[in-house]
Amino acid sequence: MTTDSPRWYKSSYSGNGGQCVEVAVNLVASRGVVPVRDSKSPSGLTLNVPAGAFASFVEGIKDGEFDAV
């Protein structure tokens, strides 16, 4: 079941340091976007990333493309 209300979650790798982002992947099917927000400001601004761009970003992370040199 798809809903138009975002269901926010943080990665299980996130600690309690407050430096986290939350995503709502449940909107990919209905809107084609992955909303992203700052976990410290849940009522603040949301960035709606196109699903394909978000998938490419995640793959880049997994492949080490953004690792510090």
C-alpha positions in Angstrom: 0.0 0.0 0.0 1.4 3.4 -1.0 0.5 6.5 0.9 1.1 10.2 0.1 2.3 10.8 3.7 6.0 10.3 4.1 7.1 7.6 6.5 10.4 8.9 7.8 13.3 6.8 8.9 17.0 7.1 9.8 19.6 4.6 8.9 20.3 1.9 11.4 23.9 3.0 11.2 23.0 6.4 12.6 24.1 7.0 16.2 22.5 9.4 18.6 24.9 12.2 17.7 22.2 14.3 16.1 24.0 14.6 12.7 21.5 12.5 10.8 19.2 12.8 7.8 15.9 11.1 7.4 14.4 9.7 4.2 10.9 8.6 3.2 11.3 6.0 0.4 7.6 5.1 0.5 6.9 8.0 -1.9 9.0 6.6 -4.8 6.1 4.7 -6.4 3.5 7.5 -6.1 5.6 10.6 -6.7 8.9 9.4 -8.1 10.9 11.2 -5.3 12.8 10.4 -2.1 12.1 13.2 0.4 15.2 14.0 2.6 15.2 16.1 5.8 17.4 17.0 8.7 16.5 14.9 11.7 17.1 17.8 14.0 14.5 19.9 12.3 11.6 17.6 11.3 9.2 20.5 10.6 11.8 22.3 8.5 12.5 22.1 4.8 12.4 18.9 2.8 14.5 18.2 -0.2 12.7 16.0 -2.8 15.3 14.1 -4.7 14.3 12.3 -7.9 14.3 8.5 -7.3 16.9 7.8 -10.0 19.3 10.4 -8.6 18.9 9.1 -5.1 19.6 5.5 -6.2 22.7 6.7 -8.1 23.9 8.6 -4.9 23.4 5.5 -2.8 25.3 3.3 -5.3 28.1 5.9 -5.3 28.4 5.7 -1.5 28.6 1.9 -1.7 31.2 2.1 -4.4 33.4 4.5 -2.3 33.1 7.4 -4.8 32.7 9.9 -1.9 35.5 8.5 0.3 38.0 11.0 1.6 41.3 10.9 -0.1 
